[in-house]
Amino acid sequence: MDAEPNQLEPIVQQIGEAVLASIETVDRLSERMDALALQVQQQGYQIFALSDAVQTLVEAQNGAFQRLDRLTDALEQLVTAIEQPEELPVEEESF
């Protein structure tokens, strides 16, 4: 009967070592998952900041287009005024 416990002891030890190795592997995997989640969160913040910057740029560009439209209108009016000869009042000659 003493032979059976002696045979089970190495098996139990191997199982224990396998469990410990599995726990260490799961711990390392958990740490990597945490690091990955942090990176994804940081990238999310960066994407949000980039989106906000693009929105600001679009708004600034729209403002620039509006000013450019007003400038174009003013220049067209100026060109039209320059191209049209002014009608000078004709003075009647007095004799």
All heavy atoms as an XYZ file, in Angstrom:
742
protein
N       0.805     -1.193      0.000
C       0.000      0.000      0.000
C       0.845      1.252      0.000
O       0.395      2.277     -0.420
C      -0.914     -0.007      1.214
C      -1.950     -1.055      1.140
S      -3.296     -0.521      2.150
C      -4.419     -1.755      1.769
N       2.033      1.146      0.478
C       2.913      2.306      0.478
C       3.374      2.652     -0.927
O       3.776      3.778     -1.184
C       4.135      2.045      1.363
C       3.763      2.051      2.832
O       2.759      2.715      3.161
O       4.473      1.419      3.628
N       3.300      1.711     -1.818
C       3.763      1.951     -3.182
C       2.835      2.905     -3.919
O       3.269      3.706     -4.713
C       3.875      0.640     -3.929
N       1.537      2.838     -3.673
C       0.581      3.688     -4.394
C       0.765      5.173     -4.076
O       0.806      5.986     -4.988
C      -0.844      3.248     -4.091
C      -1.214      1.967     -4.784
C      -2.650      1.574     -4.529
O      -3.474      2.453     -4.270
O      -2.921      0.382     -4.586
N       0.901      5.568     -2.810
C       1.128      6.987     -2.535
C       2.423      7.480     -3.142
O       2.496      8.618     -3.590
C       1.161      7.075     -1.019
C       0.390      5.904     -0.530
C       0.633      4.839     -1.565
N       3.436      6.623     -3.203
C       4.703      7.026     -3.801
C       4.557      7.272     -5.298
O       5.242      8.118     -5.859
C       5.791      5.985     -3.539
C       6.238      5.990     -2.093
O       6.046      6.984     -1.390
N       6.813      4.892     -1.647
N       3.675      6.559     -5.944
C       3.455      6.732     -7.371
C       2.585      7.964     -7.642
O       2.718      8.603     -8.677
C       2.796      5.490     -7.967
C       3.695      4.269     -7.975
C       2.960      3.024     -8.453
O       1.743      3.025     -8.597
N       3.708      1.945     -8.654
N       1.677      8.280     -6.745
C       0.785      9.420     -6.939
C       1.479     10.758     -6.679
O       1.117     11.777     -7.274
C      -0.441      9.300     -6.027
C      -1.407      8.182     -6.347
C      -2.530      8.156     -5.316
C      -1.988      8.358     -7.743
N       2.478     10.733     -5.825
C       3.151     11.980     -5.450
C       3.766     12.713     -6.656
O       3.554     13.910     -6.820
C       4.215     11.698     -4.398
C       4.844     12.951     -3.829
C       5.808     12.627     -2.713
O       5.546     11.705     -1.916
O       6.826     13.311     -2.641
N       4.485     12.036     -7.554
C       5.030     12.743     -8.718
C       3.932     13.256     -9.654
O       4.055     14.334    -10.249
C       5.900     11.717     -9.428
C       6.027     10.550     -8.531
C       4.968     10.669     -7.484
N       2.850     12.518     -9.759
C       1.739     12.950    -10.621
C       1.101     14.218    -10.056
O       0.848     15.190    -10.772
C       0.702     11.817    -10.769
C       1.312     10.634    -11.516
C      -0.541     12.323    -11.480
C       0.449      9.386    -11.562
N       0.864     14.214     -8.741
C       0.282     15.386     -8.085
C       1.227     16.578     -8.219
O       0.804     17.707     -8.472
C      -0.045     15.081     -6.607
C      -0.430     16.345     -5.857
C      -1.154     14.047     -6.516
N       2.526     16.318     -8.087
C       3.511     17.398     -8.217
C       3.494     17.969     -9.634
O       3.531     19.180     -9.826
C       4.907     16.883     -7.862
C       5.956     17.981     -7.873
C       7.314     17.483     -7.418
O       7.481     16.331     -7.012
N       8.291     18.354     -7.462
N       3.414     17.117    -10.630
C       3.364     17.575    -12.022
C       2.089     18.388    -12.275
O       2.120     19.405    -12.964
C       3.438     16.386    -12.981
C       4.805     15.760    -13.055
C       4.824     14.555    -13.989
O       3.782     14.074    -14.439
N       6.024     14.051    -14.262
N       0.975     17.926    -11.722
C      -0.284     18.662    -11.868
C      -0.160     20.039    -11.222
O      -0.560     21.056    -11.794
C      -1.465     17.862    -11.280
C      -1.742     16.617    -12.129
C      -2.707     18.739    -11.187
C      -2.758     15.660    -11.529
N       0.430     20.063    -10.028
C       0.631     21.339     -9.339
C       1.512     22.281    -10.140
O       1.229     23.476    -10.246
N       2.594     21.765    -10.710
C       3.489     22.591    -11.535
C       2.766     23.091    -12.783
O       2.947     24.246    -13.207
C       4.735     21.791    -11.909
C       5.654     21.542    -10.739
C       6.789     20.583    -11.069
O       6.848     20.075    -12.208
O       7.615     20.328    -10.172
N       1.962     22.229    -13.377
C       1.201     22.634    -14.562
C       0.196     23.733    -14.215
O       0.009     24.693    -14.977
C       0.484     21.430    -15.170
N      -0.448     23.613    -13.052
C      -1.405     24.632    -12.612
C      -0.683     25.954    -12.378
O      -1.141     27.018    -12.800
C      -2.166     24.168    -11.347
C      -2.938     25.314    -10.723
C      -3.093     23.015    -11.677
N       0.475     25.907    -11.718
C       1.251     27.127    -11.468
C       1.703     27.778    -12.784
O       1.633     29.000    -12.956
C       2.467     26.828    -10.584
C       2.167     26.521     -9.122
C       3.447     26.129     -8.384
C       1.510     27.713     -8.441
N       2.151     26.954    -13.723
C       2.570     27.478    -15.027
C       1.383     28.109    -15.752
O       1.514     29.169    -16.377
C       3.188     26.364    -15.869
N       0.224     27.479    -15.641
C      -0.980     28.030    -16.266
C      -1.362     29.362    -15.634
O      -1.738     30.313    -16.337
C      -2.150     27.053    -16.149
O      -1.860     25.863    -16.838
N      -1.256     29.446    -14.323
C      -1.582     30.694    -13.618
C      -0.631     31.799    -14.053
O      -1.051     32.935    -14.324
C      -1.539     30.482    -12.086
C      -2.720     29.615    -11.648
C      -1.549     31.816    -11.353
C      -2.674     29.168    -10.192
N       0.666     31.487    -14.164
C       1.640     32.486    -14.605
C       1.347     32.939    -16.032
O       1.432     34.128    -16.350
C       3.059     31.915    -14.503
C       3.540     31.731    -13.072
C       4.882     31.021    -12.991
O       5.493     30.727    -14.046
O       5.332     30.758    -11.865
N       0.977     31.988    -16.874
C       0.639     32.325    -18.264
C      -0.586     33.223    -18.315
O      -0.611     34.217    -19.045
C       0.397     31.040    -19.085
O       1.570     30.233    -19.041
C       0.055     31.361    -20.513
N      -1.587     32.902    -17.536
C      -2.807     33.717    -17.500
C      -2.495     35.107    -16.956
O      -3.001     36.107    -17.460
C      -3.907     33.016    -16.667
C      -5.065     33.959    -16.390
C      -4.399     31.763    -17.389
N      -1.619     35.187    -15.941
C      -1.222     36.486    -15.397
C      -0.514     37.337    -16.456
O      -0.799     38.530    -16.612
C      -0.311     36.316    -14.175
C      -1.063     35.890    -12.923
O      -2.314     36.003    -12.909
O      -0.396     35.455    -11.960
N       0.418     36.734    -17.192
C       1.119     37.477    -18.256
C       0.142     37.913    -19.348
O       0.206     39.034    -19.848
C       2.238     36.619    -18.848
C       3.467     36.517    -17.943
C       4.676     35.961    -18.694
N       4.412     34.664    -19.321
C       4.627     33.487    -18.746
N       5.116     33.419    -17.526
N       4.372     32.373    -19.392
N      -0.770     37.017    -19.701
C      -1.778     37.357    -20.709
C      -2.662     38.498    -20.222
O      -2.972     39.419    -20.977
C      -2.631     36.121    -21.027
C      -3.739     36.306    -22.063
C      -3.162     36.753    -23.397
C      -4.529     35.016    -22.228
N      -3.018     38.460    -18.958
C      -3.834     39.531    -18.376
C      -3.096     40.865    -18.421
O      -3.681     41.899    -18.753
C      -4.203     39.164    -16.940
O      -4.892     40.227    -16.325
N      -1.806     40.856    -18.097
C      -1.005     42.086    -18.154
C      -0.935     42.624    -19.575
O      -1.046     43.830    -19.801
C       0.404     41.819    -17.614
C       0.445     41.586    -16.118
C       1.811     41.108    -15.633
O       2.740     40.967    -16.464
O       1.953     40.864    -14.421
N      -0.756     41.727    -20.522
C      -0.699     42.155    -21.934
C      -2.044     42.706    -22.385
O      -2.104     43.676    -23.142
C      -0.259     40.988    -22.819
C       1.189     40.625    -22.626
C       1.605     39.496    -23.528
N       2.997     39.122    -23.286
C       3.573     38.052    -23.805
N       2.882     37.242    -24.589
N       4.833     37.793    -23.544
N      -3.118     42.085    -21.951
C      -4.449     42.579    -22.307
C      -4.690     43.966    -21.712
O      -5.269     44.840    -22.352
C      -5.531     41.603    -21.831
C      -5.570     40.298    -22.595
S      -5.961     40.507    -24.334
C      -7.660     41.002    -24.222
N      -4.236     44.169    -20.460
C      -4.366     45.485    -19.833
C      -3.580     46.534    -20.614
O      -4.063     47.644    -20.852
C      -3.885     45.445    -18.379
C      -4.844     44.705    -17.454
O      -6.012     44.476    -17.853
O      -4.418     44.345    -16.332
N      -2.356     46.185    -21.020
C      -1.529     47.113    -21.795
C      -2.191     47.416    -23.135
O      -2.217     48.570    -23.587
C      -0.128     46.536    -22.005
N      -2.738     46.389    -23.767
C      -3.415     46.576    -25.044
C      -4.657     47.454    -24.882
O      -4.910     48.349    -25.691
C      -3.795     45.221    -25.643
C      -4.485     45.248    -27.002
C      -3.593     45.899    -28.046
C      -4.847     43.830    -27.430
N      -5.402     47.225    -23.829
C      -6.599     48.041    -23.570
C      -6.216     49.496    -23.345
O      -6.899     50.408    -23.830
C      -7.354     47.505    -22.359
N      -5.101     49.723    -22.652
C      -4.631     51.090    -22.426
C      -4.232     51.743    -23.742
O      -4.562     52.906    -23.988
C      -3.453     51.086    -21.444
C      -2.868     52.443    -21.092
C      -3.929     53.329    -20.422
C      -1.664     52.277    -20.174
N      -3.544     50.999    -24.600
C      -3.162     51.531    -25.907
C      -4.392     51.868    -26.743
O      -4.444     52.904    -27.403
C      -2.285     50.531    -26.660
C      -0.878     50.423    -26.120
C      -0.061     49.382    -26.870
O      -0.600     48.608    -27.672
N       1.229     49.352    -26.609
N      -5.371     50.991    -26.726
C      -6.606     51.239    -27.488
C      -7.307     52.483    -26.948
O      -7.797     53.319    -27.715
C      -7.534     50.006    -27.441
C      -8.922     50.341    -27.967
C      -6.922     48.854    -28.225
N      -7.326     52.637    -25.629
C      -7.952     53.815    -25.022
C      -7.198     55.075    -25.436
O      -7.824     56.079    -25.808
C      -7.958     53.676    -23.505
C      -8.647     54.828    -22.792
C      -8.616     54.666    -21.281
O      -7.708     54.028    -20.750
N      -9.582     55.240    -20.609
N      -5.872     55.038    -25.401
C      -5.075     56.200    -25.795
C      -5.288     56.528    -27.271
O      -5.397     57.699    -27.649
C      -3.596     55.955    -25.505
C      -3.269     55.959    -24.037
C      -1.843     55.534    -23.733
O      -1.154     54.977    -24.584
N      -1.397     55.782    -22.514
N      -5.372     55.502    -28.101
C      -5.624     55.735    -29.513
C      -7.017     56.323    -29.720
O      -7.216     57.158    -30.593
C      -5.450     54.448    -30.313
C      -4.002     54.041    -30.452
C      -3.823     52.733    -31.194
O      -4.773     51.978    -31.410
N      -2.596     52.431    -31.583
N      -7.962     55.895    -28.901
C      -9.299     56.480    -28.970
C      -9.265     57.961    -28.652
O      -9.907     58.772    -29.326
N      -8.494     58.337    -27.614
C      -8.349     59.754    -27.275
C      -7.679     60.517    -28.419
O      -8.066     61.646    -28.749
C      -7.528     59.927    -25.993
C      -8.212     59.436    -24.743
C      -7.473     58.877    -23.709
C      -9.593     59.522    -24.573
C      -8.083     58.421    -22.544
C     -10.208     59.073    -23.415
C      -9.447     58.525    -22.413
O     -10.060     58.083    -21.264
N      -6.665     59.900    -29.024
C      -5.966     60.548    -30.135
C      -6.905     60.726    -31.329
O      -6.885     61.763    -31.993
C      -4.732     59.740    -30.529
C      -3.627     59.782    -29.491
C      -2.498     58.814    -29.802
O      -2.637     57.910    -30.627
N      -1.373     59.001    -29.138
N      -7.711     59.731    -31.601
C      -8.666     59.833    -32.712
C      -9.679     60.930    -32.425
O     -10.028     61.716    -33.310
C      -9.356     58.474    -32.963
C      -8.356     57.492    -33.566
C     -10.578     58.628    -33.857
C      -8.849     56.060    -33.637
N     -10.137     61.006    -31.170
C     -11.074     62.074    -30.797
C     -10.424     63.435    -30.975
O     -11.039     64.356    -31.525
C     -11.533     61.883    -29.348
C     -12.466     62.965    -28.888
C     -13.794     62.966    -29.274
C     -12.011     63.999    -28.081
C     -14.662     63.971    -28.869
C     -12.868     65.008    -27.663
C     -14.188     64.994    -28.058
N      -9.168     63.580    -30.530
C      -8.466     64.857    -30.670
C      -8.262     65.203    -32.140
O      -8.429     66.363    -32.548
C      -7.121     64.802    -29.946
N      -7.926     64.208    -32.940
C      -7.749     64.438    -34.377
C      -9.063     64.844    -35.023
O      -9.113     65.763    -35.843
C      -7.190     63.178    -35.044
C      -6.953     63.254    -36.551
C      -5.955     64.346    -36.878
C      -6.457     61.909    -37.061
N     -10.142     64.183    -34.644
C     -11.468     64.521    -35.167
C     -11.835     65.949    -34.805
O     -12.358     66.703    -35.633
C     -12.503     63.547    -34.610
O     -13.799     63.934    -34.991
N     -11.548     66.341    -33.575
C     -11.832     67.703    -33.130
C     -10.999     68.706    -33.922
O     -11.498     69.768    -34.333
C     -11.548     67.823    -31.633
C     -12.047     69.124    -31.051
O     -13.209     69.503    -31.341
O     -11.281     69.777    -30.307
N      -9.725     68.376    -34.165
C      -8.856     69.264    -34.946
C      -9.355     69.396    -36.382
O      -9.349     70.493    -36.955
C      -7.420     68.749    -34.928
N      -9.800     68.299    -36.967
C     -10.338     68.340    -38.328
C     -11.606     69.189    -38.368
O     -11.802     69.993    -39.285
C     -10.599     66.913    -38.866
C     -11.417     66.941    -40.142
C      -9.278     66.192    -39.091
N     -12.458     69.046    -37.361
C     -13.680     69.850    -37.285
C     -13.337     71.337    -37.217
O     -13.940     72.158    -37.910
C     -14.506     69.438    -36.063
C     -15.780     70.245    -35.868
C     -16.833     69.949    -36.916
O     -16.860     68.864    -37.477
N     -17.691     70.901    -37.181
N     -12.356     71.682    -36.395
C     -11.922     73.077    -36.283
C     -11.372     73.572    -37.609
O     -11.662     74.705    -38.031
C     -10.854     73.209    -35.175
O     -11.419     72.750    -33.945
C     -10.378     74.629    -35.021
N     -10.597     72.740    -38.280
C     -10.046     73.103    -39.584
C     -11.151     73.325    -40.608
O     -11.108     74.288    -41.388
C      -9.086     72.014    -40.059
C      -8.415     72.236    -41.414
C      -7.572     73.506    -41.394
C      -7.548     71.035    -41.758
N     -12.141     72.459    -40.610
C     -13.268     72.605    -41.545
C     -14.016     73.912    -41.286
O     -14.362     74.639    -42.227
C     -14.223     71.393    -41.446
C     -15.539     71.659    -42.141
C     -13.565     70.156    -42.027
N     -14.227     74.229    -40.017
C     -14.916     75.474    -39.682
C     -14.094     76.679    -40.124
O     -14.643     77.642    -40.678
C     -15.202     75.529    -38.182
C     -16.266     74.535    -37.745
C     -16.387     74.408    -36.233
O     -15.653     75.111    -35.499
O     -17.216     73.599    -35.775
N     -12.785     76.628    -39.914
C     -11.920     77.726    -40.337
C     -11.917     77.845    -41.855
O     -11.944     78.961    -42.401
C     -10.496     77.504    -39.817
N     -11.903     76.712    -42.539
C     -11.912     76.730    -43.993
C     -13.230     77.307    -44.512
O     -13.236     78.081    -45.473
C     -11.700     75.322    -44.540
C     -11.555     75.266    -46.050
C     -11.297     73.862    -46.548
O     -11.542     72.885    -45.843
N     -10.802     73.756    -47.755
N     -14.343     76.944    -43.878
C     -15.633     77.507    -44.287
C     -15.641     79.020    -44.119
O     -16.151     79.745    -44.972
C     -16.765     76.866    -43.494
C     -17.062     75.447    -43.933
O     -16.704     75.051    -45.031
N     -17.694     74.673    -43.073
N     -15.079     79.507    -43.009
C     -14.986     80.951    -42.792
C     -14.126     81.605    -43.854
O     -14.463     82.685    -44.363
N     -13.025     80.957    -44.213
C     -12.149     81.505    -45.250
C     -12.880     81.535    -46.600
O     -12.743     82.509    -47.361
C     -10.869     80.678    -45.352
N     -13.649     80.502    -46.895
C     -14.412     80.485    -48.154
C     -15.446     81.600    -48.182
O     -15.654     82.240    -49.223
C     -15.093     79.135    -48.365
C     -14.175     78.049    -48.854
C     -14.353     76.740    -48.436
C     -13.139     78.315    -49.730
C     -13.514     75.729    -48.873
C     -12.298     77.317    -50.179
C     -12.478     76.026    -49.748
N     -16.088     81.853    -47.066
C     -17.077     82.936    -47.010
C     -16.410     84.285    -47.243
O     -16.924     85.121    -47.994
C     -17.805     82.925    -45.664
C     -18.741     81.752    -45.495
C     -19.334     81.665    -44.098
O     -18.998     82.451    -43.215
N     -20.222     80.702    -43.891
N     -15.250     84.499    -46.618
C     -14.526     85.762    -46.830
C     -14.059     85.869    -48.269
O     -14.099     86.944    -48.871
C     -13.351     85.865    -45.855
C     -13.797     86.112    -44.416
C     -12.633     86.421    -43.497
N     -11.649     85.361    -43.396
C     -11.727     84.307    -42.598
N     -12.777     84.160    -41.807
N     -10.777     83.402    -42.571
N     -13.622     84.750    -48.837
C     -13.181     84.744    -50.230
C     -14.347     85.059    -51.162
O     -14.183     85.799    -52.148
C     -12.568     83.382    -50.572
C     -11.924     83.237    -51.948
C     -10.797     84.237    -52.120
C     -11.392     81.825    -52.121
N     -15.530     84.530    -50.874
C     -16.720     84.846    -51.669
C     -17.032     86.340    -51.614
O     -17.338     86.958    -52.639
C     -17.933     84.039    -51.182
C     -17.889     82.588    -51.610
O     -17.112     82.254    -52.544
O     -18.624     81.773    -51.010
N     -16.953     86.910    -50.410
C     -17.230     88.355    -50.281
C     -16.187     89.170    -51.034
O     -16.514     90.150    -51.697
C     -17.264     88.751    -48.802
C     -18.500     88.242    -48.074
C     -18.706     88.927    -46.742
N     -17.580     88.822    -45.838
C     -17.425     87.878    -44.912
N     -18.351     86.947    -44.757
N     -16.363     87.857    -44.134
N     -14.934     88.752    -50.951
C     -13.866     89.441    -51.669
C     -14.077     89.337    -53.178
O     -13.910     90.318    -53.904
C     -12.509     88.853    -51.275
C     -11.286     89.442    -51.979
C     -11.166     90.937    -51.689
C     -10.024     88.714    -51.550
N     -14.457     88.148    -53.631
C     -14.723     87.957    -55.061
C     -15.863     88.856    -55.517
O     -15.770     89.498    -56.587
C     -15.065     86.479    -55.350
O     -13.965     85.666    -54.932
C     -15.337     86.237    -56.823
N     -16.928     88.927    -54.734
C     -18.045     89.815    -55.080
C     -17.590     91.259    -55.147
O     -17.948     91.997    -56.086
C     -19.185     89.678    -54.058
C     -19.896     88.340    -54.145
O     -19.750     87.649    -55.187
O     -20.591     87.971    -53.170
N     -16.808     91.688    -54.181
C     -16.327     93.069    -54.163
C     -15.440     93.345    -55.372
O     -15.549     94.411    -56.001
C     -15.570     93.351    -52.870
N     -14.584     92.410    -55.721
C     -13.713     92.594    -56.887
C     -14.521     92.624    -58.181
O     -14.229     93.416    -59.093
C     -12.658     91.485    -56.946
C     -11.550     91.568    -55.901
C     -10.659     90.330    -55.967
C     -10.727     92.828    -56.079
N     -15.539     91.774    -58.277
C     -16.396     91.795    -59.470
C     -17.103     93.133    -59.604
O     -17.205     93.686    -60.711
C     -17.415     90.646    -59.409
C     -16.802     89.280    -59.674
C     -17.794     88.137    -59.490
O     -18.915     88.361    -58.974
O     -17.428     87.007    -59.856
N     -17.586     93.671    -58.495
C     -18.236     94.984    -58.533
C     -17.243     96.060    -58.932
O     -17.573     96.971    -59.709
C     -18.852     95.305    -57.163
C     -20.041     94.439    -56.817
C     -20.528     94.664    -55.395
O     -20.004     95.491    -54.677
N     -21.542     93.904    -54.993
N     -16.027     95.976    -58.436
C     -14.999     96.945    -58.776
C     -14.653     96.878    -60.259
O     -14.575     97.918    -60.940
C     -13.751     96.703    -57.930
C     -12.574     97.642    -58.136
C     -12.972     99.081    -57.823
C     -11.388     97.218    -57.289
N     -14.484     95.664    -60.771
C     -14.174     95.497    -62.199
C     -15.328     96.020    -63.045
O     -15.114     96.718    -64.057
C     -13.867     94.019    -62.527
C     -13.855     93.769    -64.024
C     -12.547     93.610    -61.897
N     -16.546     95.707    -62.653
C     -17.713     96.191    -63.395
C     -17.745     97.714    -63.388
O     -18.001     98.344    -64.419
C     -19.000     95.630    -62.772
O     -18.952     94.206    -62.829
C     -20.227     96.111    -63.526
N     -17.457     98.311    -62.267
C     -17.478     99.774    -62.169
C     -16.377    100.387    -63.022
O     -16.582    101.431    -63.651
C     -17.305    100.195    -60.711
N     -15.224     99.740    -63.083
C     -14.112    100.268    -63.882
C     -14.410    100.114    -65.373
O     -14.095    100.994    -66.176
C     -12.795     99.565    -63.505
C     -12.381     99.972    -62.100
C     -11.697     99.858    -64.500
C     -11.201     99.200    -61.549
N     -15.014     99.003    -65.756
C     -15.266     98.724    -67.166
C     -16.399     99.569    -67.733
O     -16.425     99.843    -68.934
C     -15.573     97.244    -67.368
C     -14.364     96.347    -67.203
C     -14.687     94.875    -67.338
O     -15.876     94.508    -67.304
O     -13.734     94.093    -67.473
N     -17.338     99.975    -66.944
C     -18.459    100.771    -67.434
C     -18.051    102.235    -67.460
O     -17.700    102.795    -66.419
C     -19.685    100.603    -66.541
C     -20.299     99.244    -66.627
C     -21.505     99.112    -65.700
O     -21.763     99.991    -64.881
N     -22.224     98.021    -65.827
N     -18.110    102.825    -68.633
C     -17.755    104.250    -68.684
C     -18.836    105.052    -67.966
O     -20.024    104.772    -68.085
C     -17.716    104.569    -70.171
C     -18.535    103.510    -70.819
C     -18.476    102.306    -69.923
N     -18.358    105.991    -67.234
C     -19.325    106.830    -66.524
C     -19.932    107.809    -67.503
O     -19.256    108.359    -68.367
C     -18.621    107.596    -65.392
C     -18.176    106.706    -64.279
C     -17.599    107.527    -63.138
O     -17.986    108.686    -62.964
O     -16.756    106.975    -62.439
N     -21.172    107.981    -67.356
C     -21.835    108.968    -68.205
C     -21.650    110.320    -67.557
O     -22.089    110.564    -66.439
C     -23.315    108.632    -68.352
C     -23.554    107.344    -69.100
C     -25.037    107.081    -69.302
O     -25.854    108.000    -69.096
O     -25.353    105.941    -69.647
N     -20.936    111.150    -68.283
C     -20.716    112.496    -67.780
C     -21.894    113.378    -68.169
O     -22.433    113.266    -69.279
C     -19.427    113.076    -68.356
C     -18.145    112.287    -67.987
C     -16.968    112.878    -68.749
C     -17.910    112.348    -66.504
N     -22.280    114.231    -67.304
C     -23.381    115.119    -67.676
C     -22.937    116.029    -68.825
O     -21.839    116.561    -68.820
C     -23.675    115.910    -66.405
C     -22.503    115.686    -65.512
C     -21.794    114.466    -65.998
N     -23.759    116.108    -69.809
C     -23.457    116.955    -70.957
C     -23.914    118.365    -70.645
O     -25.075    118.605    -70.317
C     -24.172    116.415    -72.228
C     -23.900    117.321    -73.411
C     -23.759    114.983    -72.481
N     -22.972    119.288    -70.758
C     -23.323    120.680    -70.511
C     -23.796    121.296    -71.803
O     -23.181    121.138    -72.851
C     -22.103    121.447    -69.978
C     -21.690    120.971    -68.613
C     -20.520    121.803    -68.112
O     -20.302    122.930    -68.570
O     -19.816    121.286    -67.232
N     -24.855    121.939    -71.707
C     -25.359    122.610    -72.891
C     -24.603    123.919    -73.063
O     -24.333    124.622    -72.113
C     -26.854    122.906    -72.736
C     -27.670    121.654    -72.693
C     -29.147    121.974    -72.625
O     -29.555    123.087    -72.910
O     -29.879    121.045    -72.266
N     -24.246    124.142    -74.269
C     -23.506    125.371    -74.551
C     -24.461    126.545    -74.619
O     -25.490    126.473    -75.264
C     -22.750    125.242    -75.864
C     -21.633    124.219    -75.763
C     -20.831    124.164    -77.048
O     -20.741    125.151    -77.760
O     -20.296    123.084    -77.306
N     -24.075    127.532    -73.977
C     -24.876    128.740    -74.008
C     -24.259    129.680    -75.031
O     -23.096    129.951    -75.006
C     -24.878    129.445    -72.668
O     -25.328    128.558    -71.686
N     -25.073    130.233    -75.897
C     -24.593    131.170    -76.899
C     -25.007    132.541    -76.576
O     -25.894    133.055    -76.182
C     -25.085    130.794    -78.296
C     -24.455    129.536    -78.782
C     -25.090    128.335    -78.667
C     -23.200    129.570    -79.368
C     -24.532    127.194    -79.152
C     -22.654    128.409    -79.856
C     -23.305    127.226    -79.741
